[in-house]
Structures are given as C-alpha cells and as structure tokens.
Amino acid sequence: MTANFKGNFSATAIGSLPHTDADVACEIMFKSLPEIPCWPQLPKISTKEEMCIQYTEGLPCIKIHEDGKTVSIDDTQDTSGGLERFYELFLKNDPDLFAISPACAAGFYAMLNKLKNQPSKTIRAVKGHVIGPITLAGSLKLSSGITALYSDEFFDVIIKLMSMKAYWQFMKLSQYGMPVIIFADEPYLTSFGSAFMNISRERAISALNEVYDAVQTRGGLTGTHCCGNTDWGMLMESKVDIVSFDAYEFMDKYLMYWREIKTFFDRGGYLAWGIVPTSPKITSVSLNELVTKLEEGIQFLVDKGLSKTLIKERSIITPSCGTGTLTIEEAERVMMLTHDVSVTMKDTL
C-alpha cells in the first residue's frame, strides 16, 4: 500500500491546535493539509488531551493527580495483578482493547466522521500520532522518584501500550482505503545521550522499533518528530520511515548528518521538514523567507550528491512542532503558511 507513496512536498502537521471545537479544528486540518490531513490534538478542551495523559488509558497503576495535569505510576502497592491483566489483554492482540476514548481525543473522532461523510479526492494519505514510548516513560515517575524509563517492567509496558495505540489508530484510519502514517512523537529525545537520559542507543532503537513494527507489519508508514536537536543518526538507524525535524531552528544541525541522510534515503526514508515556526516568530516570518530557507537546505543535500528529484519524492512539509500553546490566530497562520509553502515548493521544484 505504501511502496509507491511519494512525499512531493505535501503538507501535514505534528498534531496540536489551541482550538476548543473539534469540528472547527478538524476543518482547519483538512483545509490546510489537503493531501495528508491529520487529526488535531486539543489540549485546551481538556487536560485529558495533554500529550502525556492522552495515551495512558489502559496503563497499569496510573495515577492522575488532583491538578489534573500531573500523572505518575503508583507502585507503592502490589503491582503484579495490574501488570498481569495488562499482558493478558496485550496477548489477545486486539487493538480495540486499547482504544483511545472520545474524552481523550475528540479530534480523532471528528476526523473519522469527516473521512466517512465528506471524502476528498485530494487526500493521498492520512496521519495519526501517539506519544513516543521514550518520552512517555521519561515523563512518568514511579513512587520511588525514578522515571519509568529506568524501570524494566514499566518501560516494557509503556512500549507495548504505545504499540497497541498505534495499531488501533492504524486500523481505524486504514478503513478509508488510503495509506496511513502513524507518528510516535519523541520530544524527550532532545535529552538522548546526556546525563538526563541514560539509556543505551540499542535500547532506544529497540523501543522505537517495537512501536514502528505494530504499524509497518500491517502496511503503514511510521514517523517520529523531535522538536529540538538530538542524535539524528540514532533515529535514522531505527526502522522509522519519516524523520520529522525543526527545519526552521535546527536545519544546520540536522543536515550535519548528511551521510546518514543519504543512507536513510537509500533504504526508503522520508524527511518531514518542519520549516514553519511554531513560536511567536510566526507573526513576522514571510512565505518567501521560509521557501528560501528550505531551498537552501535542499541545495545543501544536492551539493552532497543527493538527487533533487529523490529529495522531492521523499519530502513532506510540516510546522516545526505542534501549535497547541499558540493563540488561535498564530496557530491558523502556522497552518496557512504550511499549506502555502507546500504549494510553492510543488511549483518550483
């Protein structure tokens, strides 16, 4: 299903919007991302849509604190029963047992409704997303104070939970007969290799690959977004299909890995150029500035021996991150510019 998929500078997004009406948010996604729409995460609707809460349904021993925003793992009691029940469900291999409820993802259900009732001839693929297992495990503390990233049993549970959430989204989105892309977003990878994240390269790749496998073995494409700088070589060593990076702030740092990018392309990889800033800079930046910056990055790869035609086929345009923390006006400008960069790049290259 995905073997012939071409990026061709089509636009998609990382996920979040600051809107509180799921249908309005979904309409914005479909209008600005006519070829690869994604469902909007809407943290302003409810704290249940916060990235580190949204995907925790079904996680054993999860504790949501009184502020509604802080989550942790309560392992002060006997955890064996909860873990045993989790693995029993996991071994059934039924993605519906790990569904994301409407209370945690209003935008996902709005997207399903729109795809069902208003099919579009422009859509070439649809995109879903989960939080990456490393980010979720690195964000959830156990009662001892360590994060789940350093607990073999809970890290494994989180990896398998995200695999099933990704599998469930893939099955829901694939019923419309189009290629499906599922991202596992990993902002925590900015700490990879530092004192703040002491796990091995092999463990990180293994965790990511388990999530990717849940989608790829069923014919889907996978991606990972990291909004800062990281060890991009490590990510491109994994099985991921699409590497999503902040091309507005960190293009030079990412392109330092041009040798790894060539190898990544050789195995069929794609780049999602996050060229549209999701900071207050969005109010002053122009379409021409963004296109010029993107063309310079592409020319750098061409100068290193990559084919411009291949780069076009393997390139997707996105914002540099989600827009959930911006104002509605700023977020809508991000989405508009993402659309316009995509259209311009299609015409110029």
matplotlib code that plots the C-alpha trace (Angstrom):
import matplotlib.pyplot as plt

x = [0.0, 2.8, 5.6, 4.7, 3.9, 5.7, 6.1, 6.3, 6.3, 2.7, 1.8, 0.9, 1.2, 2.5, -0.9, -2.0, -4.1, -5.3, -9.0, -11.8, -14.2, -13.1, -15.1, -13.6, -10.1, -10.6, -11.9, -8.6, -6.5, -8.3, -8.3, -4.6, -3.4, -5.5, -3.2, -2.1, -4.6, -4.0, -6.3, -6.0, -4.9, -6.8, -5.3, -7.4, -10.5, -9.4, -6.3, -7.2, -5.9, -2.5, 0.2, 1.3, -2.2, -3.9, -2.5, -2.4, -5.8, -5.0, -1.7, -1.5, -1.1, -1.5, -2.3, -3.7, -3.1, -5.6, -4.3, -5.5, -2.2, 0.3, 0.5, 2.6, 2.8, 1.8, 3.9, 3.6, 1.1, 1.4, 1.6, 1.6, -2.1, -2.3, 0.7, -0.7, -4.0, -2.2, -0.2, -3.3, -5.0, -1.9, -1.5, -5.1, -3.7, -7.0, -6.4, -9.9, -8.9, -6.5, -8.8, -8.4, -11.7, -13.5, -12.9, -9.1, -9.1, -12.2, -10.3, -9.6, -13.3, -14.1, -11.6, -13.2, -16.5, -15.2, -13.4, -16.7, -19.1, -17.0, -14.4, -12.0, -10.3, -7.2, -6.2, -3.3, -2.7, -4.0, -1.9, -2.3, 0.0, 0.9, 3.4, 6.7, 7.5, 10.7, 9.0, 6.1, 8.4, 10.7, 7.8, 6.1, 7.7, 7.3, 6.7, 10.5, 11.1, 12.8, 11.0, 9.5, 12.4, 14.6, 12.1, 12.4, 8.8, 7.0, 9.1, 8.2, 4.5, 4.6, 6.3, 3.6, 0.8, 2.0, 2.4, -1.3, -2.5, -0.6, -2.1, -5.6, -5.3, -3.9, -6.9, -9.4, -7.7, -7.0, -10.7, -10.9, -8.6, -5.7, -2.1, -1.8, 1.0, 1.4, 3.9, 5.4, 6.4, 9.6, 10.4, 12.3, 14.9, 16.5, 18.0, 19.3, 23.0, 23.0, 23.1, 19.3, 18.7, 21.0, 19.7, 21.7, 21.4, 20.4, 17.6, 16.2, 16.2, 14.6, 11.8, 11.0, 11.2, 8.6, 6.1, 7.0, 6.6, 3.0, 2.2, 4.7, 3.9, 0.3, 1.3, 1.5, 4.2, 5.8, 7.3, 8.9, 9.1, 11.6, 11.3, 14.8, 18.2, 19.1, 21.3, 19.6, 21.9, 20.4, 16.9, 17.8, 19.3, 15.9, 13.1, 11.3, 10.1, 9.8, 12.1, 10.4, 12.7, 12.5, 14.0, 13.4, 15.6, 17.8, 18.3, 22.0, 22.4, 20.2, 22.0, 25.3, 24.1, 24.0, 25.9, 23.3, 20.5, 21.9, 21.8, 18.3, 17.1, 18.8, 16.6, 13.4, 13.3, 11.4, 12.1, 9.4, 10.8, 9.4, 10.0, 7.2, 8.0, 5.6, 6.9, 6.0, 8.2, 5.2, 3.7, 6.6, 8.0, 7.1, 6.4, 9.4, 11.7, 10.6, 10.8, 14.3, 15.5, 14.0, 15.5, 18.9, 18.7, 17.7, 20.5, 23.0, 21.9, 22.1, 25.7, 26.4, 25.3, 21.6, 19.2, 16.8, 14.1, 14.6, 14.6, 11.2, 9.8, 10.9, 10.0, 6.9, 6.3, 5.2, 5.2, 8.2, 6.1, 2.5, 0.6, -1.4, 0.4, -0.1, -3.1, -5.8, -4.6, -1.0, -1.9, -4.1, -1.2, 1.1, -1.3, -1.9, 1.9, 2.4, -0.1, 1.4, 5.0, 3.8, 2.0, 5.0, 7.5, 5.4, 5.5, 9.2, 11.0]
y = [0.0, 2.4, 1.3, 3.9, 6.7, 10.0, 12.9, 15.5, 18.4, 17.5, 19.1, 17.5, 18.6, 17.4, 17.5, 20.0, 23.1, 25.6, 25.3, 24.0, 23.0, 19.6, 20.0, 23.5, 22.2, 19.3, 21.5, 23.6, 20.5, 19.3, 22.7, 23.4, 19.8, 18.7, 15.8, 14.4, 15.6, 14.6, 14.7, 17.6, 17.1, 19.7, 20.2, 23.4, 21.2, 19.1, 18.0, 14.5, 15.7, 16.7, 14.7, 12.7, 11.9, 11.3, 7.9, 6.5, 4.7, 1.1, 1.8, -0.2, 1.7, 5.1, 8.0, 11.3, 13.9, 16.5, 19.2, 17.0, 17.6, 15.6, 11.8, 9.2, 5.5, 4.3, 1.3, 1.5, -1.4, -4.8, -4.2, -7.8, -8.0, -4.9, -5.9, -9.5, -8.1, -5.8, -8.6, -10.8, -8.1, -7.4, -11.1, -11.1, -8.8, -6.9, -3.2, -2.3, -3.3, -0.3, 2.2, 5.9, 7.2, 10.3, 12.1, 11.9, 12.5, 14.5, 15.5, 11.9, 11.1, 14.3, 13.2, 9.7, 11.4, 13.7, 11.0, 9.0, 11.7, 14.0, 12.0, 14.2, 13.4, 15.3, 13.1, 10.8, 9.6, 10.2, 10.7, 9.7, 10.0, 8.7, 9.9, 8.0, 5.4, 7.1, 10.4, 8.9, 6.6, 9.6, 11.7, 9.3, 9.0, 6.0, 6.4, 6.0, 9.1, 7.4, 7.6, 4.6, 4.8, 3.1, 0.5, -2.6, -3.7, -0.4, 0.7, -2.5, -2.0, 1.6, 0.4, -2.3, 0.2, 2.7, -0.1, -1.1, 2.6, 3.0, -0.3, 0.8, 4.2, 2.4, 0.1, 2.9, 5.1, 2.4, 1.6, 4.5, 2.8, 5.3, 5.0, 5.6, 7.3, 7.0, 9.2, 8.3, 11.8, 12.0, 15.4, 13.7, 12.6, 16.0, 14.6, 11.5, 11.0, 13.4, 12.9, 13.4, 10.3, 7.4, 4.6, 2.9, 3.5, -0.1, 0.2, 3.4, 1.9, -1.3, 0.6, 2.7, -0.3, -2.1, 0.7, 1.0, -2.7, -2.5, -0.2, -1.3, -5.0, -4.1, -1.9, 1.5, 4.2, 5.5, 8.7, 10.4, 14.0, 15.6, 19.3, 20.0, 18.6, 15.0, 12.2, 12.0, 9.2, 7.0, 7.8, 7.1, 3.8, 2.7, 1.3, 4.7, 5.7, 9.5, 11.7, 14.9, 17.8, 21.5, 22.8, 26.4, 26.4, 23.3, 22.7, 23.1, 20.7, 18.1, 18.4, 17.7, 14.1, 14.3, 10.9, 9.3, 11.0, 9.5, 6.0, 6.7, 7.7, 4.6, 2.4, 4.4, 7.0, 10.4, 13.8, 16.0, 19.5, 21.4, 24.7, 26.8, 28.1, 27.5, 30.3, 34.0, 34.4, 33.1, 36.7, 38.2, 35.5, 35.5, 32.8, 33.9, 33.6, 30.1, 28.9, 30.4, 28.7, 25.4, 25.6, 26.3, 23.2, 21.1, 22.6, 21.6, 17.9, 18.2, 19.5, 16.4, 14.2, 13.6, 13.8, 16.8, 14.5, 12.0, 14.7, 16.0, 12.4, 11.9, 15.3, 16.4, 19.9, 20.5, 23.1, 22.9, 21.5, 21.4, 24.7, 23.9, 26.6, 29.4, 31.7, 30.7, 33.4, 32.3, 28.7, 29.4, 31.4, 28.4, 26.1, 28.6, 29.1, 25.3, 25.0, 27.8, 26.5, 23.1, 24.6, 26.9, 24.0, 21.8, 24.6, 25.5, 22.1]
z = [0.0, 0.8, -1.5, -4.1, -1.8, -2.7, -0.4, -3.1, -0.6, 0.5, 3.9, 7.2, 10.8, 14.1, 15.8, 18.3, 17.9, 20.5, 19.5, 21.7, 18.9, 17.5, 14.2, 13.6, 14.3, 12.0, 9.3, 9.6, 9.3, 6.2, 4.5, 5.2, 4.7, 1.7, 0.8, 4.2, 6.9, 10.5, 13.5, 15.9, 19.5, 21.5, 25.0, 25.6, 25.6, 28.5, 30.4, 29.1, 25.8, 27.2, 25.4, 28.5, 29.6, 26.2, 25.6, 29.2, 29.2, 30.0, 31.7, 34.9, 38.2, 36.5, 38.9, 37.7, 40.5, 41.7, 39.4, 36.5, 34.7, 36.6, 36.1, 37.7, 38.3, 41.8, 42.5, 46.3, 46.3, 44.8, 41.0, 39.9, 39.4, 37.2, 35.1, 34.7, 33.4, 31.0, 29.4, 29.2, 27.2, 25.1, 24.2, 22.8, 20.0, 19.7, 19.2, 20.3, 23.8, 23.7, 22.1, 22.8, 24.1, 22.7, 26.1, 25.3, 21.6, 20.4, 17.2, 16.3, 16.2, 14.4, 11.7, 11.4, 11.0, 8.3, 6.4, 6.4, 5.5, 3.3, 1.4, -0.5, -3.8, -2.9, 0.1, -0.6, 3.0, 6.5, 9.6, 13.2, 16.2, 19.6, 22.2, 21.7, 24.4, 25.4, 26.0, 28.0, 30.0, 30.7, 31.8, 34.3, 37.7, 39.9, 43.7, 44.2, 42.2, 39.2, 35.9, 34.1, 31.6, 34.2, 35.3, 33.1, 33.8, 33.3, 30.3, 28.6, 29.4, 28.0, 24.8, 24.3, 25.2, 22.6, 20.1, 20.6, 20.5, 17.2, 15.9, 16.9, 15.1, 12.1, 11.9, 12.3, 9.7, 7.2, 6.6, 4.2, 1.7, 1.8, 3.0, 6.8, 8.5, 12.3, 14.2, 17.5, 18.7, 20.9, 22.2, 25.1, 22.6, 22.9, 26.1, 24.5, 25.2, 28.1, 31.9, 31.8, 29.7, 30.5, 28.2, 25.5, 21.8, 21.4, 24.0, 22.4, 18.9, 20.2, 22.0, 18.9, 16.5, 18.6, 18.0, 14.3, 13.8, 15.0, 12.0, 9.4, 9.5, 8.6, 5.7, 7.3, 7.3, 10.6, 11.6, 14.6, 15.4, 17.7, 18.1, 19.3, 18.4, 19.0, 17.8, 14.4, 13.4, 16.1, 14.9, 11.2, 12.3, 13.6, 11.3, 11.1, 7.7, 8.2, 10.3, 11.3, 12.5, 13.2, 9.9, 11.0, 14.1, 13.7, 9.9, 10.1, 13.0, 11.2, 7.9, 9.6, 9.3, 5.5, 5.2, 7.4, 5.4, 2.2, 3.8, 5.2, 1.7, 0.2, 2.5, 1.5, 4.2, 4.1, 5.6, 7.2, 7.0, 9.9, 8.2, 9.6, 13.1, 15.9, 18.1, 18.2, 15.2, 13.2, 13.3, 11.3, 9.1, 5.4, 2.9, 0.8, 3.8, 4.5, 0.9, 0.5, 3.7, 2.7, -0.8, 0.8, 2.9, -0.2, -2.2, 0.6, 0.2, -3.6, -3.3, -1.2, -4.0, -3.4, -6.4, -6.3, -7.8, -5.0, -2.3, -3.7, -3.7, -0.1, 1.4, 3.4, 4.7, 8.3, 11.1, 13.3, 16.2, 17.4, 17.8, 21.0, 23.1, 20.5, 20.1, 17.7, 15.3, 15.5, 15.0, 12.0, 10.5, 11.0, 9.2, 6.4, 5.8, 5.9, 3.1, 1.1, 1.5, 0.2, -2.8, -3.6, -3.4, -5.6, -8.2, -8.0, -7.8]

ax = plt.figure().add_subplot(projection="3d")
ax.plot(x, y, z, "-o")
ax.set_aspect("equal")
plt.show()
